[in-house]
Amino acid sequence: MRLSREFKLFALFFATALVVTFVRHGLTTHWESLESVEQFFEYWLVNLIALAVFVAISAAAILASSKFFLGLSGERFGERLVQIQFHVVMAILVGVLLLFLLMEVLPGEYELL
């Protein structure tokens, strides 16, 4: 069974939202435990919606200027949209993972948020 690109993209969205939720919780509470698993998934849902809105705004801005900056005029709109969404979500995921690594490597207390 072969998975479609859209399914893989949605799975990447869900995984990225989980990582963002985990790292954001660690930053804001200094790794204190949550009251319940439901609370974690409530935060995850909020972060998933925020991620989707951010990706939609970013993709719209990139598509509006893609002829000028990227030269993507020859491809179909759906293919360009999936590629741009993938790249934006991967950039967010890499940024959050780097933030997590810096947070673990840097000594002492941190007050980022």
ABEGO torsion letter per residue (X at the ends): XBBBAAAAAAAAAAAAAAAAAAAAAAAAAGGBBBABAAAAAAAAAAAAAAAAAAAAAAAAAAAAAAAAAAGAAABBAAAAAAAAAAAAAAAAAAAAAAAAAAAAABBEBBBAX
